[in-house]
Amino acid sequence: MRVFLKKLHKWLSIPVGIIITIVCLTGAILVFQDEILEISNPSHYFIEYETSNPPILLEELIPLVNAQLDTNAVASVQISDDPARTYRMTLEKGFRQTAFVNQYTGRVTGYYKFQESPFYTIMRLHRWLLDGTRTWGKYTVGISTLLFVFILISGFIVWMPRRMNKSRFKIQLRKGRKRLFYDLHNVLGAYACLVLLICALTGMMWSFDWYRNTVFRLFGAKVKQEQGQERGQRGDKDKGEQKEVNYASWQTVFGELKTSNPDYEYIRIQDGSATVHQKSSVTSRAADQYAFDKRSGEITKATLFKDQEGTVKVWAWVYSLHVGNYWGVWSKIFTCFFSLAGASLPITGYYIFFVKRKERQKVKDRKTK
């Protein structure tokens, strides 16, 4: 059985190794995307906070921001519990465009346009191998990730020691290059196996409809047919429509949600709806949802995260597990480190393969002489 799994591990790895390295390396970078952006552009995210200067009310603040946006306008606002953080305002036009606003002065401190960011290129490489059609690249990454699951499982079984031997758990640094690469591949692969399996199994949710629907059903979530198509149709219908927004109702909603959710990490408000993410939430995507009257700001419906649809809860867990955002900075560090380890495994594996092939060729040459 071990001989079969060893051959399976090798011959599955050879054709997809380079793709696995690309996906793992780009994934490791994306884990700390938010932190890198904050460090590289601190003025976008943080301001000098003075307690004597209260934030401008939303009905006054958002028109001030709209006046600075030329042809664009604010679609939603995210307010952090940290008074030293800027308000993040998503814009109506453009894909994932954000304006950062000093809520005490009304000045826009910076913009973030995702499609013009290096992280957009990294994400396209991670998910679609830069394929603009999002077809062959998407399925190539998906199939490689599926094979990676079998590669990890077979590799771990082959590595498992029959007897407890300390050398199987250590990377030998002083026994030559060949032994070093062997240990980097086997020992590091064994340690990284669990985290990489989690990333691979959750990552396939973005690649295959059949896999995603299977996971939903496995966790008892109802699968909605043509959900994505309906969402796209609604988006096309609303696109370009100009409408009057009562921002005073946003301020009313924010005040009420802030009072009723003292443990909030951030509150996001858009026309007619709001979400609240608690500091104690189990995942980074777990948020309570509220609907409110656009004229009065009266909250008409509240749906806590635990009461939301099964697909919403599954997606929240899938996303958090995939990006390592489920145990604070520690899970991010683990995910980033082991993703880098995953990127190195095909490289060390190729080295071992070619070294053994070269040694076998030398032995064959001696026999023919």
N, C-alpha and C positions, 0 to 999 in steps of 0.2 A: 504493500500500500504506500509506504513512504517513497519507494522508488518511482511509482506512478505519479505521486503528488510532486515529487522533485522535478520530473520531466514536464508535468503540467505547468508548474510554476515558471520554469525556464522558457518554455515555448509560448506561453501566453504573454510573458514579459517582454520578449524581444521586439515584437511589432509595435507595442504601445508604450514602450518605456519612455521615449522622448516626449510623448503627449502627457504622460503622467508627470514628468518633471516640470513641464510648462504649467500644468494645472495646479500642482502643489506649490510651485514657487510664486505664481501670481496670487494664489489663495492666501499664502503667508503674508504677502504685502497688504492684501485687502483687509485682513483681520484688524490691523491698526490704522485703517483709513481715517477714521474720525480723529484719532489722536495725532496723526501726522498733519492733518489739516489745521488742527488747533495750534500745534507747535509752529507751523510754518506761517500761519496768519493769525497771530494772537489778537490783533486789533479788530478782527472780524467777530470774534467770539467773546471777548472780555472788554469791560470798560472800567474806568475808575469810579467806584461807587461811593456816593456821599449820602448818608442817612437823612440829611436835612433837605434833600432834593427828591421829592416823590416822583414816580413815573407819570408821564403824561397819559391821560385817559385815552382809551382806544378810539373813541369817536373824534378826538382831536389829533391823535398820533397818526392814524392810518391815512387821512387826507394829506397830512404833511409828507408822508412817505410817497404817496401816489404822485404828488407834485414833483418829486425828484426822479420818477421812473419814466418820464417821457410818455411813450405809447403803451406802457405796461401798467399793471395794477396789482394790488395785493389780493391773493386768493385765500390765504389762511395765515394765522399767526401762531407761533409756538412760544409759550412763556415758561421759562424755567423758574424753579423755586429759588435759585441762586440770584440775588439782586445784582451781582456783578457780571452776569451773563447778558449779552444782547438778546433782543427779541429776534427770532428767526421767522421771516415772512416769506412764504412761498408765493411765487408770482403766477399770474394767470397764463401768460404766454411763455412758450419755451418749455423744454423738458427738464424738470428738476432744477429750476432756477430759483435761487434764494437770495433775498436781500437781508443783510444784517443791520439792525437798527439800534441806535442808542436811545433807549426808552425815556431818558431824562432830558434829551435835547431835541429828539426827533430827527437827528441826522443819520443818513445811511452811511455806515462805516465800511461797507464792502459788499461785494456780490460773489456768488458761487454759481457758475454754470457748469453742470456736470459734464456735458458733452464736450466742453473745452478743457476739461481737467485731464491730467495724465491718468487718473484713476479710471476714467471711462475707457481708455485704451487698454488698461490692465484688465478691466472687467470683461471687455470684448474678447480679449485673448483667453481669459479664464473660462468663459462660457461658450464662445463660438469660434475660437481660433482666428479671430479677426474677420470671420465670414460675414459680409454685409447682408447676405440673404437670410442668415440665421437658420439655415437648413442643414447642409452637409457638415458645417462646423459644429453645430449643436449636437447632431447625432454622432459625430466622431468623438466628441468629448463624452457623450453619454455612454457609448459602447465601450470606450476605453475605461471609464469609471466602473462600469459593470464588470469588466474583466479584472479591474484592479481589486474588486471585492474577492474574487476567486484567487487572485495572486496573493493577497494578504493572508487569507485563511490557509491556503496550501503552504505558504512560506512559514507561517507560525507553527503549523503541525510538523513540518520537516525540522524546524529549529528545536522544538520541544525536547529537552534532554531526557534520556531514558533513566539516567541516574543524576542526582544532584551534584553538579560540578561547577565550582565557582568560575572557572574559565569560560563557561558558556554565557555568563552574565557580565563579563568584563571585556572592555576593548583593550587589547594588548598593543601598546605603543612602541615596544622595543624588540619586536620579533620580526622585523622586516616589513617591506611594503605589502607583500602578498598577504600576510596575516592581518595587517592593519585594515586593508580593504575588505578582507573576509569578515572581520569583526564589525566594521562599520556597516556592512550590509546586513549581517545576521543579527547581531546584538541590538543595534539601533533599530532595525526593522521590527524586532520583537517588542521592544519598548514602545514604539510608535504605533503598533498594530491597532490597538483599541481606538485611539483618537482618529487615526486615518480611516478606519472602518466606519466610524460615526460620520465623518465628513463625506465619505463616498456614498453611504446609504442615504444620507439626507440630500446630497448633491444631485442624485438622480431624480429627485422630485421636479427639478427644472428641465429635465431632458426628455422624459417619457410620460405621456398621458396615462398609459396602461399601468405604469409603476405608481404614479401619483394616486390614481383612483384605487389601486390595490391597497395602498397605505391608508387612505381615507377609510375604506371599508374595514380594514383590519382594526382600526380604532373606533369603529362604530359611527363614523361620520357619513352623512348623506352626500352623495356626489350630485352636483347640479350639472345638467347637460347644457352645453353651449353658454356656460357662464362667462367665458372670456369674450365671446362674440357679442353678447348683450351689453357687456361693459363698454366695449369699443363703440357700439352703436350709440349708446348714451353720450359717450365722450364727443363723438362727431356732431351730435345734435346740439350739445351745449356750446361747442367751440365757436368762438367769435361773437356770442351773444353779449350785448351790453345790458347791464341791469343795475338798478339802484340798490345799494346795500346799506342797511341800517346798522352802522358800527356801534351805535349806542347800545344795541341789544347784545353785541359781543362783550362789551364791558360789563353789562348786567350778568351775563352768563359766567364770565370769568370770576366776578366777585362771589357769586353763589357757589361755584365749584371749588374755589379756593377755600371758602369757609367750611364746606362739607367734606373736603378732602385735605386735611392738614398734612398728610403724609405724601402729598403729590411731588413727583419729580419734575414733571412738566404738564402743562395743559395746552392742547392745540384746539383752536377755534376756527371754523369756517362758516360760511353762510348757512345757517340752519342746523348745524351739527357741531359736536365737540367731542374730544377724547381726553381722558385723564390717565396718565401713566404713574403708578404709585412706586415709591422707592422700594416697597416690599414685594413688588410684582415678581412672579416666578420666572418670567422671561422678559427680554428686552422689548418684545412685541406684544406683551400682554397689556391691554388698555381697556378701560371702561368707556362705553360709548353713550352719548347723550344727544337727544334731539331737542330743539327749542323753537319757540315761535319767533319768526324773524322780525316781527314788529315790536313785541313787548319784551322779548328775551326770556320769557317764562319757559322753563324746562318742561317738556311735554312727555318725554320718555327717557328712561335710564335702563341701560343693559350692561350689567357687570360682565367682566371677562368670563367668569365661571358659567354664566348663563348664555353665552354666545354660541353660534353654530359650531358644530364639531370641526368643520373644515378650517374655521378661523383659528381655533385652538391648536389644531395639528400644525398649521402653517407657522404659528407663533413659536412652537417648540422646534420645528424643523429649522427655521431660520436661526434661532438662537444656538442650537446645537451645531449648525453648519459653520457659523462664523465664530464660535467659541465665546458667545456672549451670554453665559448662563451662570457664571460664578465670579463675576467681577473681572478684575484685571488678571487674576491667576489663570482662569480658563482661557483667556486670550493669549497669555504667554505660552501655556501648554499647546494650544492649537497652532500658534505661529511656529514654535520650535519644532513640533512634530511634523508640521507641513514642510518645513525646510528639510527635516530628516527624510520625509517622503520624496522630496525632490531629488535627494542624493541617492536614493536606493537604486533607481535605474542606472545611474552613472557607475556606482560601485558594482552593480550586477553585470553590466557590460564588461567592466574590467575583469572580473572573475571569469566570465565566459570566454573572453579572448585569450586570457592567460592560460586557461585549461586547454583551450583549443590549440594554442601554440605548443604547449607541452606534449599533447598527444601527437601533434605533427612531428615533433622532434623524435619521439619514441618510434613512430612509424618509419621515419627516415633512417634511424639506426638499424631497424630490422631489415630494411631493404638493401642495406650495404653489405 
